[in-house]
């Protein structure tokens, strides 16, 4: 695991001098605290900050093959490197290290741009072919690892995060208005856009090739989107177990201590069970609890699983975030990103890093095996669409007229049910896309500031619909899961996990996102993944003999946070001070009056607007940190996060 960066000069320009490259690498020190490496020849510069996991002594990067003609950078891990190494040596290759990175250069020599097909791993990588003067950038199939780049007629600059691009001085720190529009609706910036003008995120499963004056970006992998193949449930469960166990075995390969995040749910518990079966010794597990909010606390379930498998269990309690932690969140994300679950994940990662360098996590299981309540809502909503329209509209009007108080649980439930009923008149695909948007079009116009007044929220919707439209012959539920794997999984879930763990130099691996397992899951029929009364049907069947019966039948809790309470309580003053009309007017993305109305309704408990308020707060903190003051340097206390 590493942080990588580099620059390629185009035309007659030369890449930045070494002091600039060192400054770029300094901003990535938290991702790679163990080693630093540079390669520079005037036309290209490559840099790495390394977290040493495989071949700790011999895996220094950039790593050269073919007598130095090919230079490789790798952020991530190639899990099947041992099998690739054996294949390469059989073909006559001479490998000098035990590093997974070295296999990439030799594969590229033999297969050219098709080398990516052989890799099983999570990665953002760069290959410099000095003989052809060709630079290849690539991102893993599911988008587990990030890669940003800026391209103009003078330079290509790339990095694992935005910070090195800003420090390079080759990238203007100017807000991208289309990305700001997307963020104002989604509270994340979906690839390929980035929040800064002229910067792009390489999408998951894509490669970028700069070959002389030619620049090509294309997909080398996309999730299957085809009609499912009916098979016996027992056969499907058996294949799932085999693929899953192999994925866990591959991802346990490391030359450093490793463990697992354990929530007590099906996915993380299945991973711990598989790890415990392989040994050696007890698995180190890490959980987080919310003692001040029992309704959100699943730590007791995690302890139960830890006892069953005899793990070395560690637990940390999480309270309301302090105002100091919110700017820290903004620093590590570079872009505005408003998933509040980052905060406990950050705290959990801090705990785990004291004991291990690598953790396996259950992320991705819900997306590929239908584990979210929204999948049930979609299927039931399809049935509810047959209810006569006048009846549906009458229910919506009745709920809107109720004097609901947001501190009573039925309020949110009724408001959400009414919103879902009101969307039944919308086409099915658009209805699903709108699920991810924080505002209706009317609400958005009330909070959109002057710089977004000419923007059209329908354009964000259209971009999302275009992804859903590529789902081909998949069935109803399969289309929605295809969309999630292409969008919210890399842009939200995996972004959160990558930044929260790498802030502490902790590598997170995700066995459920082994691409073979994803391809298997995406080809399953709806009945294998979903029953109205039983989410994640097939994994529960496949792991029934491994996991506690109570766990398999417990209602899904989800990773929820008491964000609404925090914003009315300990964070209220901070939020009010940060989101004044004068402060918002400095960038004009959000309207002061509209935001004040949201705050007043939330504080008065007329409605819960925690998600919306938090998203606007994060943007404000991001803008103050990265654009208002044109910050370009890494703070002295952030070089290695808590381990500095």
Secondary structure as UniProt FT lines:
FT   STRAND          2..9
FT   TURN            11..12
FT   HELIX           18..26
FT   TURN            27..31
FT   STRAND          35..40
FT   STRAND          44..50
FT   TURN            56..58
FT   STRAND          63..65
FT   HELIX           66..68
FT   STRAND          70..78
FT   TURN            79..80
FT   HELIX           81..90
FT   TURN            91..92
FT   HELIX           100..111
FT   HELIX           112..118
FT   STRAND          121..129
FT   TURN            130..133
FT   STRAND          134..139
FT   TURN            141..142
FT   STRAND          148..151
FT   STRAND          155..159
FT   HELIX           162..167
FT   TURN            168..169
FT   HELIX           177..186
FT   TURN            191..192
FT   TURN            197..198
FT   STRAND          199..201
FT   TURN            204..205
FT   STRAND          206..211
FT   TURN            212..213
FT   STRAND          214..219
FT   HELIX           233..251
FT   STRAND          258..261
FT   HELIX           266..278
FT   STRAND          284..289
FT   TURN            291..292
FT   HELIX           294..296
FT   HELIX           299..308
FT   TURN            309..310
FT   STRAND          312..317
FT   HELIX           323..333
FT   HELIX           341..353
FT   TURN            354..355
FT   STRAND          358..360
FT   TURN            363..364
FT   HELIX           365..369
FT   HELIX           373..384
FT   TURN            385..386
FT   HELIX           389..401
FT   TURN            406..407
FT   HELIX           409..422
FT   HELIX           423..425
FT   HELIX           428..434
FT   TURN            435..436
FT   HELIX           441..447
FT   HELIX           450..452
FT   TURN            453..454
FT   HELIX           457..468
FT   TURN            469..470
FT   TURN            472..473
FT   HELIX           476..486
FT   HELIX           489..493
FT   HELIX           494..502
FT   TURN            503..505
FT   STRAND          507..509
FT   HELIX           511..513
FT   HELIX           515..522
FT   HELIX           526..529
FT   STRAND          530..531
FT   TURN            532..533
FT   STRAND          534..535
FT   HELIX           537..542
FT   TURN            543..546
FT   HELIX           549..553
FT   HELIX           563..568
FT   TURN            569..571
FT   HELIX           572..578
FT   HELIX           581..585
FT   TURN            586..587
FT   HELIX           592..603
FT   TURN            604..605
FT   HELIX           610..623
FT   HELIX           624..628
FT   HELIX           636..638
FT   TURN            639..640
FT   HELIX           641..643
//
